[in-house]
Amino acid sequence: MKKLNNWLKELTLTQQLMSLILVFVAIFASFLFIYLNGNINSFVRNQMFMMLQRTQVSIVYNYRRNPENDILSFANDANIAHAIYHDGRIRYSSAFDIKDEAFLLIMKSNAATQLEKTKDYVYKNDSESETLYSITNVDDDTKLISIVVSSYQNEFKKTLINSVINITVLVVSILFFLLMIWVIYLIRSLNQIRGYINKLRNNEEVVINVDRKDEIGELGTALVAMSNELKKQEQIKEELVQNISHDLKTPIATIKSYGESIKDGIYPYETLEKSVDVIIEHASRLEKKVQSLLLLNRVGYLVTSIDTKETDLYDVIEKTLLSLKVIRPELKIISEIEHAMFYGNEEPWRVVVENIMDNALRYAKSTIVIKLTTNELSIENDGSQLTNEIIEKMFKPFEKGTDGQFGLGLSIVHRIVTAYDCEVYAYNSYDGVVFKVAKKNPVKQEQKKKEEKKNKESKKKKTEEK
């Protein structure tokens, strides 16, 4: 079976189709010559008996209308031989040409003993060839015997078999032709997809047009979507490298030039202390940039931690406000929060709240409003409203606002929130901007929490057993 499976894997689609058709033809031929052959014999036999009975009815009818004539004079079918059994003797028609004495004796015995009005008989000789005949009672002393001429029976059977075979060959040929057209059409589409993939691999410009609505069409559409997404990701990657290079280049160049100047005894910014402060400031900027990049890469680990649990965002917001409200103490922060459990660990959620709050502190004019309910968190500031272009791009890496720093904060928020089955979005309010984090499917989160709890209990139980 394994060898057959390996052999099938090596065949092309056309070869698989040809093999399938050959198997189908072989099975159909076997079915035709084994199963249908017996049915054909039975069908031919029934047709012959029906013909004999119709002929006998016609002969008896004509004889009874003209009893003065010889009954055999009404037998005019060359394909049927007739005989009359009367008072123990048999008289044959001119078409009767059977020399088998055993058959003649059996036929005479059946005619003598038959009580039914009409009865059909089958005689098989030593060579297994059969002779069909029917006996009908004309009156009490006379019986009509009709026999199908063997040549006619064989010719009828041969014609029937030829007709069945011809129809079968025609149907199989049409089926084969249609399958070949279908496979050619199928292979053409697959070759288009293969050529598209090869050109993509060689970074060539290519357009694919698979005009189909089936699974192959869906595959072509998926490949185009994948190609567009890869191009988009490649562009984002290039922009990421360019942005990182640009953001790192300025502080590094400043630190280097200030360090070289101090080494030469020159203080670029008035005094040694002020010049060193500039170096420290730019080093701090670099440190924050590196920390943001590290955090962006660590998000996947943070949100997929084995010990993932629920976090009360009420506590997270309280802690965040304690550390951030001193940045701009002149702002009025209105807190309308209640205890709400969100799926996920505390540290990633704190990063989310801090980054959104940092954005609000940067743009707010006088007021920040924080609201927390069971299923959502919203942070509103009364800063300048956002354009549609900024709203569409603000959660992508390195997309900065007018006063933005590195363009990573909101992208980190998006990655964490999405990983925890929530969504984050921003929109313009009447007099400011609102950032909202909402659970996508609270029911799904509840199920996920139950599964996590069950797994922890199971793990704890196994540990205790050990």
KEGU-712590 format. One record per residue (C-alpha): x, y, z; residue in one letter. Coordinates in pm, 1 decimal. Example, Ala and Ser with C-alpha at 12.3 -4.5 7.8 and 13.67 -1.06 7.14 Angstrom:
REM residues 2
1230.0, -450.0, 780.0, A
1367.0, -106.0, 714.0, S
***
This chain:
REM residues 466
0.0, 0.0, 0.0, M
287.4, 235.4, 82.3, K
453.2, 163.1, -253.4, K
124.1, 235.0, -433.2, L
87.9, 561.5, -242.3, N
444.1, 665.5, -330.6, N
383.6, 571.9, -694.6, W
68.5, 783.9, -709.9, L
253.0, 1082.0, -560.8, K
506.7, 1070.9, -845.4, E
240.6, 1086.9, -1119.1, L
143.1, 1410.5, -1287.5, T
-218.5, 1521.2, -1283.4, L
-265.4, 1402.2, -1643.5, T
-115.8, 1062.7, -1561.8, Q
-341.5, 1034.5, -1258.1, Q
-643.0, 1109.7, -1475.9, L
-539.5, 852.1, -1739.2, M
-487.1, 591.8, -1467.8, S
-826.3, 673.2, -1321.3, L
-996.4, 637.6, -1660.2, I
-822.0, 304.2, -1729.3, L
-930.3, 172.1, -1391.3, V
-1283.6, 293.3, -1458.7, F
-1292.5, 126.4, -1801.5, V
-1154.9, -199.2, -1658.8, A
-1413.8, -203.7, -1379.1, I
-1692.0, -112.0, -1619.6, F
-1585.4, -380.5, -1869.2, A
-1575.0, -640.1, -1592.4, S
-1918.7, -529.0, -1479.2, F
-2045.1, -543.1, -1836.8, L
-1916.3, -890.9, -1925.7, F
-1972.2, -1055.9, -1586.8, I
-2286.3, -901.7, -1446.7, Y
-2461.3, -774.0, -1758.6, L
-2384.3, -1085.2, -1960.5, N
-2615.0, -1290.8, -1739.0, G
-2878.6, -1021.6, -1751.9, N
-2849.4, -1000.2, -2129.2, I
-2901.5, -1377.2, -2156.3, N
-3207.9, -1347.0, -1936.0, S
-3335.2, -1048.4, -2138.7, F
-3282.8, -1230.0, -2470.1, V
-3461.3, -1537.7, -2336.0, R
-3761.2, -1332.0, -2220.2, N
-3777.8, -1152.7, -2554.9, Q
-3769.0, -1481.8, -2743.9, M
-4046.9, -1633.2, -2532.2, F
-4260.6, -1322.6, -2580.6, M
-4209.2, -1346.4, -2955.6, M
-4303.5, -1715.4, -2949.1, L
-4621.0, -1645.8, -2752.9, Q
-4726.2, -1361.9, -2983.4, R
-4669.4, -1582.4, -3284.7, T
-4866.1, -1870.0, -3132.9, Q
-5157.9, -1641.9, -3039.9, V
-5168.3, -1517.6, -3398.9, S
-5157.1, -1870.0, -3545.4, I
-5428.2, -2004.4, -3312.2, V
-5648.0, -1702.3, -3380.2, Y
-5623.1, -1741.4, -3760.2, N
-5675.8, -2116.5, -3738.0, Y
-5994.1, -2079.7, -3533.0, R
-6128.9, -1833.9, -3785.6, R
-6048.0, -2074.0, -4071.0, N
-6052.7, -2425.1, -3920.8, P
-6074.4, -2585.5, -4264.9, E
-5714.4, -2479.8, -4333.6, N
-5406.2, -2655.6, -4202.0, D
-5285.9, -2482.4, -3884.1, I
-4925.4, -2488.1, -4004.6, L
-5030.2, -2285.8, -4309.1, S
-5062.2, -1983.1, -4082.0, F
-4698.2, -2016.6, -3965.3, A
-4511.7, -1774.8, -4194.0, N
-4228.7, -1646.3, -3967.3, D
-3894.6, -1773.1, -4099.6, A
-3725.9, -1723.0, -3761.7, N
-3958.4, -1964.6, -3581.6, I
-4006.1, -2334.0, -3652.0, A
-4341.1, -2492.6, -3566.5, H
-4471.5, -2839.2, -3502.5, A
-4819.3, -2986.2, -3431.8, I
-4866.1, -3258.1, -3171.1, Y
-5187.5, -3455.6, -3232.9, H
-5289.4, -3796.9, -3097.4, D
-4933.5, -3889.3, -3000.0, G
-4778.8, -3788.7, -3332.7, R
-4582.2, -3479.1, -3433.5, I
-4596.4, -3302.7, -3766.8, R
-4331.2, -3040.4, -3850.3, Y
-4334.7, -2725.6, -4059.3, S
-4094.9, -2674.9, -4349.2, S
-3871.6, -2446.0, -4134.1, A
-3821.5, -2719.4, -3874.6, F
-3464.2, -2843.5, -3909.1, D
-3364.2, -2996.2, -3576.2, I
-3184.4, -3334.2, -3578.2, K
-3121.4, -3372.1, -3202.9, D
-3314.3, -3690.5, -3117.9, E
-3289.1, -3630.6, -2742.2, A
-3445.3, -3287.1, -2782.2, F
-3723.7, -3424.6, -3003.2, L
-3809.0, -3692.3, -2746.4, L
-3815.8, -3439.4, -2458.4, I
-4024.9, -3199.0, -2664.8, M
-4274.7, -3476.7, -2751.7, K
-4294.6, -3585.4, -2386.5, S
-4359.3, -3228.7, -2270.1, N
-4631.7, -3183.4, -2531.8, A
-4798.8, -3507.4, -2422.1, A
-4799.9, -3423.9, -2052.8, T
-4857.1, -3046.8, -2051.4, Q
-5181.0, -2941.8, -1884.9, L
-5126.8, -2563.6, -1887.5, E
-5265.3, -2361.2, -2174.0, K
-4920.0, -2220.4, -2260.6, T
-4580.0, -2306.5, -2118.4, K
-4220.7, -2208.3, -2203.7, D
-3929.1, -2452.0, -2207.4, Y
-3549.7, -2435.3, -2227.4, V
-3346.1, -2724.9, -2359.5, Y
-2967.0, -2739.3, -2315.7, K
-2759.3, -2992.5, -2504.6, N
-2418.6, -3129.4, -2409.8, D
-2242.1, -2818.8, -2546.6, S
-2452.3, -2598.0, -2317.8, E
-2619.6, -2426.2, -2615.0, S
-2986.9, -2373.3, -2545.5, E
-3301.3, -2409.6, -2750.8, T
-3610.5, -2215.2, -2656.8, L
-3958.8, -2342.1, -2735.2, Y
-4313.7, -2284.8, -2623.2, S
-4615.1, -2521.5, -2624.2, I
-4976.9, -2397.9, -2646.0, T
-5295.1, -2605.3, -2625.7, N
-5505.8, -2547.5, -2938.0, V
-5780.2, -2792.9, -2828.2, D
-5801.7, -3111.4, -2625.8, D
-5615.8, -3320.1, -2884.2, D
-5390.8, -3065.7, -3055.6, T
-5094.3, -2867.4, -2928.6, K
-4885.9, -2608.6, -3113.7, L
-4510.0, -2623.9, -3057.3, I
-4301.3, -2320.1, -3158.9, S
-3920.9, -2312.0, -3151.7, I
-3686.6, -2018.4, -3200.1, V
-3434.3, -2082.0, -3471.8, V
-3091.2, -2082.9, -3299.3, S
-2933.1, -1858.3, -3562.8, S
-3197.9, -1592.7, -3503.5, Y
-3153.8, -1611.7, -3126.3, Q
-2774.6, -1579.7, -3157.7, N
-2807.2, -1292.5, -3403.4, E
-3049.8, -1110.1, -3172.2, F
-2813.3, -1155.0, -2876.7, K
-2513.1, -1045.0, -3080.8, K
-2695.3, -732.5, -3202.8, T
-2801.8, -647.2, -2847.5, L
-2449.7, -690.6, -2706.5, I
-2302.9, -482.5, -2989.3, N
-2555.4, -208.0, -2920.1, S
-2471.5, -207.9, -2548.9, V
-2097.9, -205.4, -2621.7, I
-2132.2, 73.7, -2876.5, N
-2336.2, 286.1, -2637.4, I
-2086.0, 213.8, -2359.2, T
-1788.4, 307.2, -2578.2, V
-1967.3, 624.3, -2687.6, L
-2046.1, 724.9, -2328.3, V
-1691.8, 646.0, -2210.3, V
-1545.2, 838.9, -2504.5, S
-1761.3, 1143.2, -2432.0, I
-1672.2, 1118.2, -2063.0, L
-1302.8, 1086.0, -2146.9, F
-1322.5, 1385.0, -2381.5, F
-1498.1, 1599.4, -2120.3, L
-1250.6, 1493.0, -1851.0, L
-958.2, 1578.2, -2077.0, M
-1102.9, 1924.8, -2143.4, I
-1158.8, 1969.9, -1769.4, W
-804.2, 1858.6, -1684.8, V
-651.6, 2081.3, -1954.4, I
-847.7, 2373.6, -1810.6, Y
-741.1, 2274.6, -1459.7, L
-373.8, 2231.4, -1552.5, I
-375.7, 2564.1, -1737.3, R
-487.1, 2743.8, -1420.2, S
-235.4, 2553.1, -1207.9, L
42.3, 2638.2, -1452.9, N
-57.5, 3004.8, -1426.5, Q
-27.8, 2984.0, -1050.1, I
306.7, 2802.0, -1073.7, R
442.5, 3062.1, -1315.8, G
317.7, 3338.3, -1086.8, Y
497.3, 3183.9, -786.9, I
821.2, 3132.0, -984.7, N
823.7, 3493.5, -1100.3, K
751.5, 3613.2, -748.6, L
1044.6, 3406.6, -626.1, R
1267.6, 3579.6, -881.4, N
1132.8, 3923.7, -775.9, N
978.5, 3980.9, -1118.6, E
672.7, 4195.8, -1178.2, E
383.2, 3961.6, -1256.4, V
4.9, 3969.2, -1270.4, V
-209.1, 3657.6, -1232.9, I
-559.7, 3627.0, -1375.8, N
-725.9, 3302.6, -1264.3, V
-1086.3, 3367.2, -1365.2, D
-1243.2, 3091.4, -1154.6, R
-1480.0, 3081.3, -859.6, K
-1378.6, 2736.0, -731.5, D
-1102.6, 2629.2, -491.7, E
-830.3, 2701.4, -752.6, I
-969.2, 3052.3, -798.6, G
-966.5, 3096.5, -422.1, E
-606.1, 2973.0, -417.4, L
-509.2, 3228.0, -682.7, G
-683.1, 3506.0, -489.6, T
-511.3, 3395.4, -168.8, A
-171.3, 3397.6, -343.8, L
-229.6, 3749.5, -474.9, V
-334.8, 3863.4, -126.6, A
-27.7, 3692.2, 22.0, M
198.3, 3856.3, -236.9, S
50.0, 4199.1, -163.4, N
88.6, 4140.8, 209.8, E
452.2, 4029.6, 165.8, L
522.9, 4340.7, -38.8, K
356.5, 4549.1, 228.0, K
557.0, 4379.5, 502.3, Q
877.0, 4424.3, 302.0, E
799.7, 4793.0, 262.5, Q
726.2, 4822.4, 635.5, I
1052.1, 4642.2, 707.8, K
1247.3, 4882.4, 487.7, E
1074.7, 5181.1, 646.8, E
1145.0, 5032.5, 989.9, L
1516.2, 5005.3, 914.9, V
1522.7, 5355.5, 770.2, Q
1336.5, 5502.6, 1067.6, N
1555.4, 5322.2, 1321.0, I
1866.8, 5435.0, 1135.0, S
1742.4, 5792.6, 1122.9, H
1637.1, 5799.0, 1489.4, D
1965.3, 5649.9, 1607.7, L
2192.7, 5848.1, 1379.2, K
2131.7, 6192.6, 1531.6, T
2196.1, 6107.1, 1900.1, P
2492.8, 5888.0, 1811.0, I
2645.9, 6164.5, 1595.3, A
2585.8, 6418.8, 1875.2, T
2740.4, 6194.5, 2142.2, I
3037.9, 6120.4, 1916.3, K
3104.6, 6483.2, 1820.8, S
3061.9, 6607.6, 2179.8, Y
3291.7, 6331.5, 2309.3, G
3562.3, 6411.5, 2053.2, E
3535.8, 6784.9, 2129.2, S
3566.1, 6728.2, 2505.2, I
3863.3, 6499.1, 2441.8, K
4028.2, 6786.4, 2251.3, D
3955.6, 7023.1, 2541.9, G
3672.4, 7204.2, 2364.0, I
3329.5, 7239.0, 2529.5, Y
3064.6, 7255.1, 2252.6, P
2793.7, 7377.8, 2494.2, Y
2960.1, 7651.5, 2701.4, E
3090.8, 7446.3, 2998.2, T
3204.1, 7088.9, 3052.0, L
2904.2, 7017.8, 3273.5, E
2652.1, 7143.1, 3016.6, K
2825.7, 6956.3, 2733.9, S
2817.4, 6632.0, 2935.8, V
2448.8, 6693.9, 3007.7, D
2385.0, 6701.2, 2632.7, V
2564.8, 6367.7, 2596.8, I
2359.5, 6220.7, 2884.0, I
2035.5, 6353.2, 2730.9, E
2105.9, 6191.9, 2394.6, H
2221.3, 5870.0, 2565.6, A
1885.1, 5866.8, 2750.2, S
1705.6, 5906.8, 2419.6, R
1898.8, 5613.0, 2281.0, L
1817.6, 5411.3, 2591.2, E
1444.6, 5479.8, 2556.2, K
1456.6, 5391.8, 2186.6, K
1631.9, 5060.9, 2256.4, V
1391.0, 4984.0, 2540.5, Q
1093.6, 5049.6, 2312.3, S
1237.2, 4822.7, 2043.2, L
1307.9, 4550.2, 2299.6, L
957.7, 4584.3, 2439.6, L
808.5, 4563.5, 2089.3, L
992.5, 4234.9, 2036.3, N
907.4, 4108.7, 2387.6, R
534.8, 4167.0, 2345.6, V
486.8, 3819.8, 2195.9, G
654.4, 3659.4, 2497.1, Y
467.8, 3876.0, 2749.3, L
120.9, 3800.5, 2613.6, V
180.8, 3427.1, 2561.3, T
324.2, 3361.3, 2904.5, S
228.9, 3022.6, 3049.5, I
105.0, 3188.3, 3368.2, D
-139.8, 3417.8, 3191.2, T
-417.7, 3525.9, 3426.0, K
-674.9, 3800.0, 3473.4, E
-585.2, 4155.7, 3564.2, T
-797.0, 4416.3, 3738.6, D
-746.2, 4728.8, 3527.5, L
-867.2, 4940.4, 3820.2, Y
-540.1, 4868.0, 4005.4, D
-332.2, 4915.9, 3689.8, V
-484.2, 5258.8, 3624.8, I
-434.9, 5368.6, 3986.7, E
-66.0, 5273.2, 3979.0, K
-14.3, 5440.8, 3642.6, T
-173.8, 5767.3, 3754.4, L
52.8, 5780.6, 4060.5, L
362.5, 5769.1, 3841.1, S
246.3, 5984.7, 3547.5, L
33.7, 6266.6, 3684.4, K
345.0, 6450.1, 3811.8, V
462.4, 6492.6, 3452.9, I
199.6, 6762.2, 3388.5, R
48.5, 6849.2, 3724.6, P
-145.8, 7139.7, 3572.7, E
-375.0, 6896.7, 3389.4, L
-709.2, 6796.4, 3537.6, K
-743.4, 6416.1, 3536.4, I
-1101.6, 6290.5, 3583.8, I
-1114.5, 5924.4, 3679.6, S
-1447.6, 5736.6, 3643.1, E
-1333.3, 5380.9, 3692.1, I
-1467.2, 5063.5, 3847.7, E
-1313.7, 4724.9, 3913.4, H
-1300.7, 4531.3, 3581.7, A
-1119.8, 4207.1, 3510.1, M
-947.5, 4179.2, 3172.6, F
-775.1, 3866.9, 3041.2, Y
-395.2, 3900.3, 3047.5, G
-103.7, 3966.7, 3280.2, N
-58.8, 4291.6, 3470.5, E
272.8, 4399.1, 3314.4, E
150.6, 4410.5, 2949.0, P
-170.5, 4586.2, 3054.0, W
33.5, 4842.8, 3244.1, R
235.2, 4907.1, 2927.8, V
-94.5, 4961.6, 2741.3, V
-229.5, 5210.9, 2995.5, V
102.3, 5392.4, 3030.1, E
149.1, 5434.5, 2655.1, N
-204.7, 5563.7, 2598.8, I
-171.7, 5796.1, 2900.9, M
167.8, 5915.5, 2777.1, D
4.3, 6004.6, 2446.5, N
-280.9, 6184.8, 2626.8, A
-38.3, 6380.3, 2850.0, L
155.8, 6491.5, 2545.0, R
-144.0, 6635.2, 2356.4, Y
-399.9, 6732.6, 2624.6, A
-467.1, 7103.2, 2678.0, K
-634.7, 7095.7, 3018.6, S
-828.4, 6775.2, 3084.8, T
-796.5, 6397.1, 3062.5, I
-1098.8, 6174.2, 3131.3, V
-1047.5, 5805.6, 3212.7, I
-1346.2, 5568.2, 3211.5, K
-1338.4, 5196.4, 3290.1, L
-1634.7, 4960.1, 3273.8, T
-1666.6, 4583.1, 3270.7, T
-1586.9, 4546.4, 2900.0, N
-1402.2, 4861.1, 2793.9, E
-1150.1, 5130.2, 2884.3, L
-1154.5, 5478.7, 2732.9, S
-904.9, 5762.7, 2777.3, I
-1007.9, 6101.1, 2636.2, E
-800.2, 6416.8, 2609.8, N
-902.6, 6764.8, 2495.6, D
-614.9, 6802.2, 2253.7, G
-626.7, 6873.8, 1880.1, S
-841.5, 6642.2, 1675.3, Q
-687.1, 6383.8, 1443.1, L
-703.3, 6362.5, 1066.4, T
-840.4, 6047.2, 903.2, N
-495.0, 5968.0, 766.7, E
-341.1, 5972.3, 1115.7, I
-625.0, 5761.3, 1262.1, I
-565.3, 5493.3, 995.3, E
-188.5, 5474.9, 1053.7, K
-135.4, 5566.5, 1420.1, M
-114.4, 5204.8, 1546.8, F
156.9, 5106.8, 1294.6, K
526.5, 5106.7, 1398.7, P
716.8, 5437.0, 1359.0, F
408.5, 5642.5, 1279.0, E
463.8, 5961.1, 1480.1, K
222.6, 6239.4, 1564.3, G
321.7, 6603.9, 1560.7, T
485.1, 6577.4, 1906.1, D
560.0, 6204.2, 1894.2, G
889.9, 6056.3, 2005.8, Q
965.2, 5719.1, 1847.9, F
636.5, 5603.9, 1691.5, G
641.4, 5274.6, 1882.4, L
412.1, 5332.0, 2180.1, G
77.5, 5286.6, 2008.0, L
201.3, 4997.5, 1793.8, S
299.8, 4817.6, 2117.2, I
-48.1, 4891.7, 2254.7, V
-207.8, 4742.6, 1942.9, H
-2.9, 4422.7, 1960.0, R
-76.6, 4359.8, 2327.9, I
-446.7, 4440.3, 2305.3, V
-495.5, 4224.6, 1995.0, T
-317.4, 3931.1, 2157.4, A
-558.3, 3952.1, 2453.5, Y
-870.4, 3926.2, 2232.0, D
-944.5, 4297.3, 2254.9, C
-942.6, 4584.0, 2007.2, E
-806.9, 4936.9, 2028.8, V
-912.1, 5232.5, 1818.9, Y
-919.7, 5610.4, 1829.2, A
-1177.1, 5864.7, 1719.2, Y
-1243.4, 6233.7, 1748.5, N
-1487.1, 6345.1, 2020.1, S
-1668.1, 6678.6, 2041.6, Y
-1366.5, 6858.2, 2186.8, D
-1076.3, 6615.3, 2170.6, G
-963.6, 6259.7, 2098.7, V
-1074.5, 5931.3, 2255.2, V
-870.1, 5610.9, 2275.0, F
-1081.0, 5305.5, 2349.7, K
-984.3, 4947.5, 2441.6, V
-1277.4, 4703.2, 2426.5, A
-1320.3, 4328.5, 2462.2, K
-1395.2, 4167.7, 2125.2, K
-1586.0, 3871.7, 2266.0, N
-1645.7, 3874.7, 2643.5, P
-1802.4, 3525.4, 2631.6, V
-1497.4, 3386.3, 2453.6, K
-1271.4, 3547.9, 2714.1, Q
-1470.7, 3386.5, 2994.4, E
-1431.0, 3045.4, 2831.0, Q
-1059.8, 3108.3, 2783.3, K
-1024.0, 3200.5, 3151.6, K
-1203.1, 2882.0, 3255.4, K
-972.5, 2673.3, 3037.8, E
-665.2, 2848.0, 3180.0, E
-791.2, 2782.7, 3534.9, K
-860.2, 2418.8, 3454.9, K
-512.2, 2373.3, 3304.0, N
-347.4, 2533.5, 3606.7, K
-541.8, 2309.0, 3844.9, E
-448.3, 2003.5, 3639.4, S
-82.5, 2109.7, 3634.7, K
-86.0, 2171.1, 4009.5, K
-243.8, 1831.1, 4072.2, K
20.4, 1654.5, 3863.8, K
294.4, 1841.3, 4050.0, T
148.8, 1733.3, 4386.6, E
123.1, 1372.2, 4267.0, E
491.9, 1374.0, 4174.4, K
***
